[in-house]
Amino acid sequence: MREEHLFGIHLYPATGRADVVSGTREIGNVHGGEFLVMEHSDGTTSVCDVATGHCSPLNRDRKATEGFLEAFAEYLSSGPAAPAPVTMTAEQAAERLRAFREGQIRPPSSPLGRGLSHRTRLRKLRNVGGARKLNSSGA
């Protein structure tokens, strides 16, 4: 797994923590413990809200969860760099908003700088998911 925590999800090493609820065990957390990533006895993973106890399905198993995080991290890192923040005065912002509303300024139609296009990255992401699906089914 990568060091950064994509989507705020931090998975513990595979040995993980002991069972906390019958049939499940905590395998990670989201945003430092606001949510817990749980693995159920059938292998599926879910994210549980600590405050409410509500759980939402995450993936079919831990390996698929890790694969998703890796593939999506690759998708994000292969794209164009985020633009630098722009600092403006209130007057400059008002003028820019006016020009935008009047159609004098248009957002860029293609990514600026380096990186693969969204379409190319999405195709690659789908191919990685398809390969994992084939590998996990034994084909």
N, C-alpha and C positions, 0 to 999 in steps of 0.2 A: 504494500500500500504506500501511497505517497505521504509525505510529511504533512502537507496542508490538508485541511479538513473541508472537502468540497461539500457544500450545502450545510456546513456546520456539523457534519456527521463524523464522529470519531469512533472507529471500531477498535476494540481491545484486541490484543494478540489472541490467536485462535484458542489458547487454553482458557481464556476468558474468566469470568467470575462464576461463582457457584449459583445454583438455582435460587431464584428469589420468590417465584410463584410455582406451584406444582405444574410440571410439564413445560415450563419456560425457563430461560436463563437470559440474563443481561449480557449482551455482547458488545455494547457500545452506548454512546450517548450523542445527543444533538444539542449544540449550543451550551456545552459544559454541564449538562444534566437537566436542562429544562424538559427534555424528552429523553426516553430511554429506547435503545434499539434492542429488541427482544428476539430470541430464537425459540420457536415452539418445538414441541416434541416431534412434529411431522417435518421439521427442517425449515419451514417458512419463517420469514422475518417480518417484523412489524415495528412501527414506531408508536410508543405509548406516551401520552401526556401525563407527566408526574402529578400535576395539579388535579386533573379530572379523572384519570384512570382510563380514558378513552384510547383505544388502540386502532391504528390504521395499517392495513397491509403494506408491506414494503417490497418484498420480492420472494421468489420461490425457495431460495436458500441463501446461506451466507456467501457461497462462492459467486452466485449470480449478483448479489448485492455488491460485493467487492468488484466484480467485473463491470457492473454499471458505473460505479464511481470512477474506475480507471478509464473506461471508454469515454465518459463524459468529460473527464479532466483533459483527455487528449483532444476532444472536440473543442473545448474552450481554448486550450493552449495553442492550437494550430490556426486559430483565426487571427484577424487583425488586432493590433494593440488598441486598447481603449484610448479615446482621445483625451488629451490633457484637459484639466478643468480650465474654464475661462472665467476670469474675474472682470466684472463690469460695474460701472456706477449705475444707480437707479435710472438715470437718464439714458445711458447707453442701452440698458436692458429694455427700457420702454421703446426706444427707437428700433431696436432689433426685432422686438415683438411686433411692432407696427409693420415693419417691412415684411416680416414673415406672413402676417395676416393678409397683406396685400399681394402676396405671391412674388415679391421681389427676391426673397431668399427661399431656397428649396433645400431640403436635406439631401446629402449626397446619395446618388442612386446605387453606387457600388462602394465597397469597402476601400478605404484609403490605406496606403502603406502596404506592408508585408502581410502575408498570411493567405491561407486558402479561402476561397469563397464559401459562403454558407452552404450552398448546394453540394460542393465537393466534400466539405467536412461532414455533412449530413449523410451523404452516400457512404462515406467511410465508416461512420458511426453505425449505420444500418448493417453494413457488411460485417463489422466486428460482432454485432449482436447476433446476426444470422449464423456466423461461424461458431459462436459460443453455444447457440441453441443446438446446432448439429452435434457439437462435441459433447454436450451434456446428455444428449439422447442416445449416445453410443453409435451414431451413424458415422 
